[in-house]
Amino acid sequence: MEDQTPTGWNADQDPATVNSGKKKDSAFSKLGAAVKKASTDRQAAREELGRKFLADAEAAGPLVTSGVFGTSTVEIYQGGYVRVATASDNAQQPAKISKKTPYEQLRSIKFTQPGQEQSSGFQNSLGPAVSGLMKGGKAFMKSSAPGLAAAGIAHLAKNEARKSFLTIVTDKEIYTLINQVHNGVMNRSLKGHNEVGLVLETAGNSVIDIIEVAAPQAPPEPHQVETHSAATATSPTLSERLRELADLHRDGILSDDEFTAAKTKLLAGL
């Protein structure tokens, strides 16, 4: 069978093949542009965060005090800023402030003494505690010394009674910190952390007070009633102006035409 392919025909010049290649190139070009834009946007966002971090660090000023409360570390700065590093609920070591820990504007800080929290906290944790003691089943209960469950509950109640809180409110987040750390079995209250909470509260409120006092206050607005009264007292009344014109006319200073024109102009201004 004779080949019907036109002389000089090249498969690379087939319109279908050429158009398909152009579509692929266009798709890859768009994908590459999108990836490049995303990378550029991420880089710009990182640079913006870096600039803001440096600006906040400068505004924060010198460090006033810092302390570890439970599993969190708190730093308070003279310019009214705070840095808070928190750990997970089951962490056994406190979190540390790093170079990436942001500066946040301190709005309020409140330390709650042990026993001031709502009693529901102990009631809510009582059920899981008893359940944990019972997980061993009958064999656990048989091998346990008498009163072990009661002792566990009493220990939990004592631990709950020592729990305190440090609530920190910033322009970005609300932190509720607890003076406890997980020992692998349950949370236990830490000695000395209540004193740290009091120091952090005192230092935080002191820098807040300084910032509020140093904030510029708008000048008082002038008393509009008094200003109006003063202006009224210094400005002559219509009757006084007319009497002045009459005196000038009587003394010959104003002619009849000048007196009439001045009086007409004065009355026209009413």
Backbone as CSV, one residue per row, in Angstrom:
resi,resn,N_x,N_y,N_z,CA_x,CA_y,CA_z,C_x,C_y,C_z
1,MET,0.862,-1.202,0.000,0.000,0.000,0.000,0.887,1.238,0.000
2,GLU,0.568,2.160,-0.828,1.404,3.354,-0.991,1.200,4.299,0.191
3,ASP,2.339,4.808,0.689,2.297,5.736,1.830,1.700,7.057,1.387
4,GLN,0.617,7.492,2.114,-0.075,8.729,1.755,0.457,9.941,2.505
5,THR,1.533,9.735,3.313,2.078,10.860,4.087,2.657,11.892,3.158
6,PRO,2.268,13.154,3.286,2.770,14.199,2.385,4.287,14.309,2.472
7,THR,4.876,14.621,1.335,6.327,14.793,1.274,6.756,15.958,2.161
8,GLY,7.825,15.741,2.981,8.339,16.809,3.847,7.580,16.975,5.141
9,TRP,6.618,16.061,5.421,5.827,16.191,6.672,6.657,15.777,7.866
10,ASN,6.571,16.516,8.967,7.331,16.227,10.190,6.339,16.100,11.335
11,ALA,6.456,14.989,12.077,5.507,14.764,13.176,5.590,15.866,14.222
12,ASP,6.802,16.469,14.389,6.950,17.537,15.382,6.177,18.788,15.000
13,GLN,5.810,18.859,13.701,5.068,20.029,13.237,3.566,19.773,13.200
14,ASP,3.149,18.600,13.663,1.712,18.293,13.685,1.009,19.270,14.625
15,PRO,-0.048,19.946,14.196,-0.744,20.938,15.034,-1.190,20.371,16.369
16,ALA,-1.673,19.118,16.340,-2.147,18.528,17.594,-1.001,18.366,18.577
17,THR,0.163,17.919,18.072,1.333,17.727,18.932,1.857,19.060,19.454
18,VAL,1.927,20.049,18.562,2.419,21.373,18.954,1.517,22.002,19.999
19,ASN,0.194,21.958,19.817,-0.745,22.562,20.772,-0.687,21.870,22.114
20,SER,-0.516,20.520,22.068,-0.419,19.782,23.323,0.826,20.203,24.092
21,GLY,1.929,20.404,23.405,3.158,20.848,24.054,3.024,22.226,24.651
22,LYS,2.334,23.112,23.918,2.129,24.461,24.429,1.295,24.444,25.697
23,LYS,0.269,23.589,25.753,-0.573,23.508,26.941,0.233,23.023,28.142
24,LYS,1.110,22.010,27.897,1.935,21.507,28.992,2.902,22.582,29.480
25,ASP,3.523,23.270,28.538,4.445,24.342,28.923,3.723,25.416,29.713
26,SER,2.505,25.755,29.270,1.723,26.781,29.960,1.368,26.336,31.373
27,ALA,0.992,25.052,31.518,0.629,24.536,32.836,1.834,24.556,33.764
28,PHE,2.990,24.102,33.268,4.203,24.112,34.081,4.619,25.534,34.430
29,SER,4.424,26.450,33.484,4.785,27.838,33.726,3.923,28.434,34.838
30,LYS,2.609,28.150,34.781,1.707,28.661,35.819,2.048,28.045,37.171
31,LEU,2.331,26.722,37.183,2.679,26.060,38.431,3.961,26.641,39.018
32,GLY,4.949,26.859,38.135,6.193,27.430,38.602,6.012,28.829,39.158
33,ALA,5.155,29.624,38.501,4.893,30.984,38.982,4.189,30.959,40.328
34,ALA,3.238,30.000,40.491,2.509,29.895,41.755,3.445,29.484,42.890
35,VAL,4.341,28.519,42.607,5.291,28.075,43.621,6.241,29.210,43.997
36,LYS,6.690,29.953,42.995,7.598,31.062,43.247,6.925,32.150,44.068
37,LYS,5.662,32.446,43.753,4.929,33.473,44.491,4.722,33.033,45.952
38,ALA,4.360,31.742,46.130,4.159,31.240,47.494,5.445,31.348,48.301
39,SER,6.581,31.008,47.657,7.865,31.105,48.339,8.199,32.552,48.678
40,THR,7.904,33.447,47.742,8.158,34.874,47.987,7.286,35.403,49.118
41,ASP,6.023,34.970,49.123,5.114,35.413,50.185,5.573,34.907,51.548
42,ARG,6.028,33.650,51.600,6.507,33.112,52.876,7.739,33.862,53.364
43,GLN,8.621,34.173,52.439,9.822,34.914,52.802,9.475,36.307,53.312
44,ALA,8.516,36.961,52.632,8.084,38.293,53.068,7.432,38.234,54.443
45,ALA,6.645,37.176,54.686,6.000,37.029,55.989,7.041,36.813,57.088
46,ARG,8.065,35.996,56.800,9.125,35.779,57.791,9.878,37.070,58.086
47,GLU,10.152,37.841,57.046,10.859,39.104,57.250,10.017,40.081,58.063
48,GLU,8.709,40.100,57.788,7.819,40.983,58.540,7.763,40.572,60.005
49,LEU,7.696,39.261,60.268,7.699,38.784,61.647,9.012,39.140,62.335
50,GLY,10.110,39.041,61.586,11.404,39.408,62.156,11.474,40.877,62.527
51,ARG,10.956,41.728,61.646,10.951,43.170,61.941,10.079,43.482,63.152
52,LYS,8.910,42.830,63.225,8.018,43.068,64.357,8.643,42.571,65.657
53,PHE,9.325,41.422,65.589,9.968,40.884,66.786,11.018,41.854,67.314
54,LEU,11.835,42.408,66.412,12.860,43.355,66.832,12.242,44.635,67.394
55,ALA,11.149,45.087,66.751,10.479,46.298,67.238,9.886,46.063,68.627
56,ASP,9.266,44.889,68.836,8.690,44.575,70.148,9.787,44.435,71.203
57,ALA,10.912,43.830,70.806,12.023,43.668,71.752,12.557,45.024,72.193
58,GLU,12.635,45.968,71.268,13.107,47.311,71.615,12.106,48.028,72.511
59,ALA,10.807,47.862,72.177,9.771,48.513,72.991,9.658,47.884,74.374
60,ALA,9.987,46.604,74.497,9.873,45.915,75.785,10.822,46.495,76.820
61,GLY,12.002,46.901,76.378,12.963,47.463,77.312,13.654,46.396,78.150
62,PRO,14.289,46.809,79.248,15.042,45.859,80.066,14.136,44.879,80.805
63,LEU,14.705,43.727,81.123,13.984,42.697,81.877,13.857,43.126,83.336
64,VAL,12.629,43.051,83.870,12.389,43.396,85.269,12.563,42.172,86.155
65,THR,11.891,41.081,85.801,12.000,39.854,86.571,11.538,38.685,85.718
66,SER,11.885,37.501,86.144,11.444,36.284,85.470,11.285,35.196,86.511
67,GLY,10.515,34.156,86.172,10.308,33.076,87.114,9.643,31.892,86.466
68,VAL,9.795,30.749,87.120,9.162,29.506,86.664,7.960,29.247,87.558
69,PHE,6.794,29.109,86.924,5.554,28.835,87.647,4.959,27.568,87.053
70,GLY,5.000,26.471,87.821,4.544,25.193,87.282,5.479,24.729,86.184
71,THR,4.925,24.522,85.006,5.747,24.117,83.860,5.925,25.249,82.862
72,SER,5.712,26.475,83.319,5.816,27.642,82.438,6.887,28.594,82.949
73,THR,7.500,29.297,82.028,8.479,30.326,82.368,7.946,31.677,81.905
74,VAL,8.039,32.675,82.777,7.472,34.001,82.503,8.568,35.049,82.659
75,GLU,8.648,35.964,81.717,9.552,37.113,81.794,8.727,38.394,81.668
76,ILE,8.988,39.352,82.534,8.264,40.623,82.530,9.258,41.749,82.266
77,TYR,8.902,42.654,81.364,9.805,43.705,80.921,9.280,45.081,81.321
78,GLN,10.202,46.002,81.443,9.887,47.338,81.943,8.911,48.092,81.054
79,GLY,8.954,47.839,79.755,8.070,48.545,78.835,6.652,48.021,78.798
80,GLY,6.291,47.125,79.723,4.930,46.595,79.755,4.732,45.385,78.873
81,TYR,5.808,44.665,78.590,5.731,43.464,77.764,6.018,42.227,78.610
82,VAL,5.581,41.075,78.095,5.786,39.814,78.780,6.081,38.739,77.743
83,ARG,6.871,37.743,78.151,7.114,36.560,77.322,6.759,35.336,78.162
84,VAL,5.973,34.435,77.570,5.487,33.261,78.292,5.795,32.019,77.475
85,ALA,6.498,31.072,78.088,6.772,29.779,77.460,6.027,28.717,78.247
86,THR,5.108,28.001,77.601,4.297,26.986,78.269,4.636,25.601,77.744
87,ALA,4.448,24.596,78.600,4.682,23.204,78.233,3.353,22.467,78.174
88,SER,3.378,21.231,77.711,2.166,20.426,77.623,1.690,20.033,79.021
89,ASP,0.462,19.533,79.095,-0.131,19.192,80.394,0.658,18.108,81.123
90,ASN,1.229,17.172,80.389,1.941,16.053,81.011,3.451,16.270,81.082
91,ALA,3.892,17.483,80.837,5.327,17.759,80.858,5.871,17.647,82.284
92,GLN,7.072,17.112,82.401,7.704,16.965,83.702,8.781,18.019,83.941
93,GLN,9.081,18.819,82.910,10.063,19.882,83.018,9.452,21.185,82.507
94,PRO,9.788,22.319,83.111,9.227,23.600,82.645,9.757,23.980,81.275
95,ALA,8.922,24.665,80.512,9.344,25.170,79.199,10.304,26.337,79.393
96,LYS,11.179,26.525,78.432,12.171,27.585,78.507,11.894,28.671,77.462
97,ILE,12.213,29.911,77.822,12.122,31.024,76.873,13.197,30.844,75.803
98,SER,12.794,30.935,74.549,13.745,30.796,73.443,13.781,32.081,72.626
99,LYS,14.623,32.093,71.613,14.714,33.260,70.741,13.426,33.490,69.958
100,LYS,12.611,32.437,69.825,11.372,32.546,69.065,10.166,32.889,69.939
101,THR,10.350,32.911,71.255,9.234,33.253,72.137,8.848,34.715,71.924
102,PRO,7.616,34.993,71.536,7.253,36.374,71.167,7.118,37.287,72.377
103,TYR,7.297,38.571,72.116,6.997,39.604,73.099,5.523,39.972,72.945
104,GLU,4.816,40.018,74.068,3.391,40.358,74.042,3.126,41.488,75.027
105,GLN,2.217,42.374,74.661,1.884,43.487,75.544,1.029,42.974,76.702
106,LEU,1.465,43.267,77.905,0.781,42.792,79.108,-0.439,43.647,79.402
107,ARG,-1.597,43.009,79.501,-2.841,43.711,79.814,-3.195,43.578,81.299
108,SER,-3.056,42.373,81.848,-3.333,42.167,83.266,-2.654,40.884,83.714
109,ILE,-2.412,40.793,85.019,-1.816,39.594,85.601,-2.408,39.410,86.993
110,LYS,-2.833,38.182,87.313,-3.520,37.919,88.582,-3.076,36.577,89.138
111,PHE,-2.608,36.593,90.370,-2.234,35.358,91.063,-3.362,34.957,91.999
112,THR,-3.788,33.701,91.927,-4.864,33.185,92.767,-4.275,32.217,93.786
113,GLN,-4.436,32.542,95.041,-3.873,31.737,96.111,-4.521,30.354,96.172
114,PRO,-3.831,29.369,96.756,-4.436,28.036,96.923,-5.705,28.117,97.756
115,GLY,-6.699,27.371,97.328,-7.971,27.351,98.045,-8.950,28.393,97.579
116,GLN,-8.519,29.359,96.758,-9.430,30.386,96.274,-10.172,29.965,95.017
117,GLU,-9.688,28.876,94.365,-10.363,28.437,93.164,-11.664,27.737,93.530
118,GLN,-12.504,27.485,92.550,-13.783,26.838,92.788,-13.555,25.383,93.193
119,SER,-14.361,24.900,94.117,-14.212,23.537,94.610,-14.536,22.498,93.557
120,SER,-15.172,22.912,92.452,-15.543,21.964,91.408,-14.317,21.311,90.792
121,GLY,-13.134,21.995,90.878,-11.930,21.414,90.305,-11.595,20.087,90.952
122,PHE,-11.697,20.022,92.272,-11.415,18.770,92.967,-12.508,17.748,92.700
123,GLN,-13.753,18.202,92.680,-14.857,17.277,92.432,-14.753,16.657,91.049
124,ASN,-14.336,17.443,90.064,-14.226,16.917,88.705,-13.082,15.926,88.575
125,SER,-12.025,16.109,89.354,-10.877,15.217,89.252,-10.991,14.017,90.171
126,LEU,-11.946,14.016,91.088,-12.109,12.924,92.027,-12.501,11.636,91.321
127,GLY,-13.461,11.755,90.384,-13.920,10.564,89.663,-12.803,9.876,88.909
128,PRO,-12.033,10.576,88.035,-10.915,9.938,87.331,-9.870,9.357,88.271
129,ALA,-9.651,9.990,89.428,-8.653,9.471,90.360,-9.080,8.127,90.921
130,VAL,-10.337,8.043,91.357,-10.848,6.776,91.875,-10.828,5.723,90.792
131,SER,-11.206,6.126,89.573,-11.176,5.191,88.451,-9.773,4.667,88.208
132,GLY,-8.761,5.541,88.342,-7.386,5.107,88.158,-6.954,4.118,89.211
133,LEU,-7.405,4.321,90.457,-7.062,3.385,91.516,-7.721,2.027,91.303
134,MET,-8.858,2.037,90.633,-9.620,0.805,90.437,-9.250,0.062,89.174
135,LYS,-8.346,0.634,88.357,-8.035,0.012,87.069,-7.473,-1.397,87.231
136,GLY,-6.815,-1.687,88.339,-6.236,-3.006,88.534,-7.260,-4.097,88.758
137,GLY,-8.495,-3.721,88.999,-9.551,-4.710,89.192,-9.468,-5.376,90.551
138,LYS,-10.074,-6.575,90.645,-10.134,-7.288,91.919,-8.753,-7.682,92.409
139,ALA,-7.885,-8.100,91.456,-6.541,-8.514,91.868,-5.795,-7.356,92.510
140,PHE,-5.999,-6.173,91.957,-5.339,-4.990,92.515,-5.847,-4.714,93.920
141,MET,-7.177,-4.818,94.087,-7.756,-4.526,95.387,-7.327,-5.545,96.430
142,LYS,-7.202,-6.845,96.013,-6.798,-7.876,96.964,-5.361,-7.695,97.405
143,SER,-4.492,-7.297,96.467,-3.085,-7.154,96.802,-2.765,-5.823,97.453
144,SER,-3.734,-4.931,97.504,-3.501,-3.602,98.072,-3.695,-3.628,99.570
145,ALA,-2.940,-2.762,100.211,-3.112,-2.638,101.654,-4.439,-1.968,101.944
146,PRO,-5.070,-2.289,103.068,-6.347,-1.653,103.412,-6.190,-0.133,103.492
147,GLY,-7.142,0.543,102.925,-7.137,2.006,102.982,-6.301,2.668,101.918
148,LEU,-5.768,1.883,100.944,-4.940,2.498,99.908,-5.746,3.462,99.053
149,ALA,-6.957,3.056,98.678,-7.804,3.927,97.854,-8.131,5.209,98.607
150,ALA,-8.461,5.073,99.878,-8.783,6.255,100.680,-7.566,7.154,100.810
151,ALA,-6.398,6.543,100.941,-5.181,7.341,101.042,-4.904,8.091,99.751
152,GLY,-5.177,7.432,98.616,-4.982,8.096,97.327,-5.899,9.290,97.175
153,ILE,-7.143,9.135,97.572,-8.102,10.240,97.479,-7.704,11.371,98.417
154,ALA,-7.237,11.011,99.614,-6.805,12.047,100.551,-5.605,12.807,100.013
155,HIS,-4.685,12.070,99.364,-3.516,12.741,98.771,-3.945,13.688,97.665
156,LEU,-4.924,13.259,96.861,-5.422,14.112,95.786,-6.069,15.365,96.356
157,ALA,-6.858,15.201,97.419,-7.502,16.360,98.034,-6.467,17.336,98.577
158,LYS,-5.407,16.807,99.195,-4.356,17.671,99.722,-3.629,18.393,98.601
159,ASN,-3.403,17.680,97.500,-2.718,18.280,96.359,-3.569,19.374,95.725
160,GLU,-4.874,19.122,95.627,-5.782,20.127,95.063,-5.827,21.365,95.939
161,ALA,-5.726,21.165,97.251,-5.775,22.303,98.167,-4.561,23.204,98.016
162,ARG,-3.454,22.665,97.474,-2.248,23.456,97.286,-2.158,24.079,95.894
163,LYS,-3.145,23.830,95.054,-3.100,24.330,93.681,-3.351,25.844,93.656
164,SER,-2.541,26.555,92.894,-2.732,27.992,92.688,-2.628,28.297,91.200
165,PHE,-3.075,29.486,90.843,-3.148,29.857,89.427,-2.496,31.219,89.201
166,LEU,-1.949,31.369,88.000,-1.433,32.663,87.552,-2.051,32.941,86.187
167,THR,-2.925,33.928,86.133,-3.630,34.269,84.895,-2.996,35.504,84.273
168,ILE,-2.517,35.367,83.063,-1.846,36.453,82.349,-2.632,36.752,81.076
169,VAL,-3.044,38.000,80.927,-3.790,38.432,79.746,-2.894,39.370,78.942
170,THR,-2.686,39.045,77.668,-1.880,39.885,76.785,-2.729,40.338,75.610
171,ASP,-2.097,41.073,74.700,-2.819,41.516,73.514,-3.043,40.376,72.525
172,LYS,-2.487,39.190,72.798,-2.611,38.078,71.874,-3.291,36.853,72.473
173,GLU,-3.169,36.666,73.785,-3.632,35.402,74.364,-3.924,35.564,75.843
174,ILE,-4.682,34.583,76.383,-4.942,34.494,77.813,-4.285,33.210,78.318
175,TYR,-3.348,33.341,79.255,-2.637,32.192,79.805,-3.167,31.900,81.214
176,THR,-3.527,30.650,81.469,-3.908,30.210,82.806,-2.886,29.170,83.247
177,LEU,-1.953,29.580,84.089,-0.844,28.733,84.508,-1.139,28.152,85.883
178,ILE,-0.667,26.923,86.139,-0.900,26.219,87.391,0.444,25.849,88.011
179,ASN,0.539,25.913,89.314,1.797,25.632,90.023,2.020,24.131,90.200
180,GLN,1.778,23.361,89.157,1.913,21.917,89.251,2.739,21.375,88.100
181,VAL,3.310,20.185,88.308,4.053,19.491,87.280,3.662,18.017,87.347
182,HIS,3.701,17.341,86.209,3.314,15.936,86.152,4.521,15.074,86.550
183,ASN,4.321,14.174,87.497,5.417,13.328,87.971,5.414,11.943,87.331
184,GLY,4.665,11.772,86.261,4.566,10.480,85.598,3.322,9.732,85.957
185,VAL,2.705,10.096,87.063,1.467,9.440,87.501,0.340,10.452,87.596
186,MET,0.623,11.585,88.221,-0.387,12.615,88.400,0.321,13.953,88.584
187,ASN,-0.460,15.011,88.576,0.096,16.342,88.805,0.351,16.550,90.295
188,ARG,1.449,17.208,90.617,1.739,17.522,92.008,2.112,18.997,92.108
189,SER,1.705,19.616,93.188,2.001,21.028,93.404,3.450,21.197,93.804
190,LEU,4.040,22.291,93.374,5.455,22.542,93.609,5.630,23.580,94.714
191,LYS,6.551,23.307,95.624,6.827,24.244,96.700,7.584,25.456,96.170
192,GLY,7.294,26.598,96.733,7.990,27.817,96.346,7.416,28.524,95.142
193,HIS,6.538,27.870,94.388,6.003,28.502,93.184,4.929,29.532,93.500
194,ASN,4.307,29.422,94.671,3.335,30.450,95.063,4.044,31.789,95.288
195,GLU,5.237,31.734,95.877,6.009,32.966,96.068,6.405,33.560,94.718
196,VAL,6.750,32.687,93.763,7.088,33.166,92.416,5.876,33.843,91.774
197,GLY,4.697,33.240,91.945,3.477,33.827,91.389,3.200,35.205,91.952
198,LEU,3.425,35.387,93.264,3.212,36.694,93.884,4.189,37.730,93.349
199,VAL,5.444,37.325,93.181,6.457,38.250,92.657,6.116,38.651,91.224
200,LEU,5.723,37.692,90.402,5.373,37.993,89.015,4.158,38.907,88.939
201,GLU,3.171,38.670,89.808,1.980,39.533,89.819,2.352,40.962,90.202
202,THR,3.167,41.109,91.242,3.566,42.441,91.698,4.357,43.178,90.617
203,ALA,5.312,42.469,90.009,6.126,43.108,88.967,5.279,43.463,87.751
204,GLY,4.379,42.570,87.364,3.536,42.844,86.199,2.633,44.044,86.411
205,ASN,2.003,44.113,87.575,1.120,45.252,87.849,1.898,46.552,87.965
206,SER,3.138,46.486,88.437,3.940,47.708,88.556,4.263,48.278,87.178
207,VAL,4.634,47.433,86.217,4.949,47.959,84.885,3.687,48.430,84.176
208,ILE,2.560,47.775,84.447,1.293,48.232,83.858,0.953,49.627,84.376
209,ASP,1.122,49.847,85.684,0.833,51.160,86.270,1.750,52.234,85.697
210,ILE,3.030,51.903,85.498,3.972,52.881,84.945,3.574,53.271,83.530
211,ILE,3.185,52.289,82.726,2.792,52.565,81.343,1.538,53.429,81.309
212,GLU,0.573,53.154,82.186,-0.670,53.932,82.197,-0.413,55.367,82.625
213,VAL,0.490,55.570,83.588,0.803,56.931,84.047,1.556,57.702,82.969
214,ALA,2.451,56.988,82.265,3.265,57.650,81.244,2.510,57.905,79.952
215,ALA,1.340,57.286,79.780,0.582,57.465,78.541,0.155,58.918,78.400
216,PRO,0.336,59.531,77.216,-0.045,60.934,77.032,-1.547,61.123,77.141
217,GLN,-1.925,62.189,77.832,-3.342,62.495,78.010,-3.733,63.672,77.129
218,ALA,-4.917,63.579,76.580,-5.417,64.646,75.707,-5.679,65.904,76.532
219,PRO,-5.318,67.076,76.019,-5.563,68.308,76.769,-7.058,68.549,76.937
220,PRO,-7.446,69.136,78.066,-8.874,69.377,78.288,-9.440,70.351,77.266
221,GLU,-10.662,70.071,76.856,-11.324,70.942,75.885,-11.739,72.251,76.559
222,PRO,-11.635,73.372,75.854,-12.025,74.658,76.458,-13.503,74.692,76.786
223,HIS,-13.824,75.399,77.870,-15.212,75.493,78.305,-15.965,76.439,77.370
224,GLN,-16.834,75.849,76.571,-17.503,76.626,75.533,-18.409,77.705,76.128
225,VAL,-19.039,77.413,77.271,-19.979,78.378,77.855,-19.225,79.608,78.343
226,GLU,-18.072,79.375,79.031,-17.299,80.498,79.548,-16.728,81.338,78.416
227,THR,-16.248,80.688,77.339,-15.698,81.427,76.202,-16.758,82.298,75.564
228,HIS,-17.946,81.732,75.418,-19.040,82.496,74.816,-19.423,83.682,75.698
229,SER,-19.429,83.455,77.021,-19.803,84.537,77.925,-18.785,85.673,77.866
230,ALA,-17.474,85.289,77.790,-16.447,86.321,77.723,-16.560,87.118,76.442
231,ALA,-16.833,86.419,75.331,-16.963,87.120,74.057,-18.165,88.053,74.085
232,THR,-19.227,87.594,74.734,-20.439,88.416,74.800,-20.197,89.660,75.643
233,ALA,-19.374,89.493,76.726,-19.140,90.631,77.615,-18.290,91.702,76.944
234,THR,-17.389,91.315,76.046,-16.505,92.285,75.410,-17.103,92.879,74.140
235,SER,-18.121,92.262,73.564,-18.721,92.770,72.312,-19.875,93.707,72.639
236,PRO,-19.926,94.955,72.025,-21.027,95.893,72.303,-22.341,95.386,71.731
237,THR,-23.436,95.743,72.411,-24.758,95.337,71.947,-25.214,96.268,70.823
238,LEU,-26.321,95.898,70.198,-26.863,96.702,69.107,-27.271,98.092,69.587
239,SER,-27.873,98.142,70.768,-28.300,99.446,71.306,-27.107,100.356,71.546
240,GLU,-26.008,99.753,72.059,-24.818,100.561,72.300,-24.223,101.073,70.998
241,ARG,-24.235,100.256,69.968,-23.710,100.697,68.678,-24.550,101.831,68.097
242,LEU,-25.848,101.699,68.228,-26.731,102.754,67.715,-26.532,104.063,68.475
243,ARG,-26.343,103.949,69.804,-26.120,105.165,70.585,-24.798,105.833,70.185
244,GLU,-23.790,105.015,69.882,-22.517,105.571,69.449,-22.679,106.342,68.136
245,LEU,-23.441,105.726,67.195,-23.669,106.412,65.915,-24.433,107.724,66.126
246,ALA,-25.415,107.689,67.044,-26.199,108.889,67.305,-25.334,109.998,67.915
247,ASP,-24.433,109.623,68.806,-23.530,110.600,69.415,-22.605,111.210,68.362
248,LEU,-22.083,110.360,67.442,-21.210,110.860,66.387,-21.965,111.806,65.446
249,HIS,-23.250,111.497,65.196,-24.052,112.349,64.325,-24.376,113.662,65.020
250,ARG,-24.661,113.593,66.331,-24.987,114.804,67.078,-23.792,115.725,67.190
251,ASP,-22.609,115.150,67.326,-21.391,115.954,67.441,-20.899,116.453,66.093
252,GLY,-21.573,116.102,65.003,-21.201,116.583,63.693,-20.115,115.777,63.028
253,ILE,-19.703,114.681,63.657,-18.658,113.853,63.047,-19.210,113.104,61.848
254,LEU,-20.479,112.660,61.938,-21.141,111.980,60.819,-22.209,112.901,60.258
255,SER,-22.253,112.958,58.928,-23.310,113.733,58.268,-24.599,112.935,58.315
256,ASP,-25.701,113.580,57.845,-26.975,112.865,57.837,-26.906,111.615,56.971
257,ASP,-26.290,111.757,55.788,-26.200,110.594,54.883,-25.311,109.493,55.477
258,GLU,-24.203,109.892,56.087,-23.298,108.894,56.666,-23.955,108.188,57.851
259,PHE,-24.719,108.979,58.649,-25.401,108.369,59.791,-26.448,107.367,59.319
260,THR,-27.200,107.761,58.274,-28.246,106.867,57.757,-27.631,105.600,57.164
261,ALA,-26.556,105.749,56.417,-25.917,104.588,55.787,-25.344,103.645,56.851
262,ALA,-24.701,104.190,57.891,-24.113,103.354,58.928,-25.191,102.629,59.724
263,LYS,-26.295,103.314,60.016,-27.376,102.685,60.753,-28.021,101.579,59.935
264,THR,-28.212,101.844,58.623,-28.786,100.832,57.744,-27.904,99.584,57.671
265,LYS,-26.591,99.774,57.572,-25.654,98.647,57.487,-25.653,97.851,58.795
266,LEU,-25.750,98.560,59.930,-25.760,97.891,61.219,-27.023,97.069,61.385
267,LEU,-28.139,97.579,60.996,-29.401,96.832,61.124,-29.469,95.683,60.135
268,ALA,-28.819,95.836,59.004,-28.827,94.767,58.000,-28.034,93.540,58.462
269,GLY,-27.141,93.743,59.414,-26.333,92.622,59.896,-27.034,91.764,60.903
270,LEU,-28.248,92.062,61.280,-29.011,91.248,62.239,-29.419,89.935,61.617
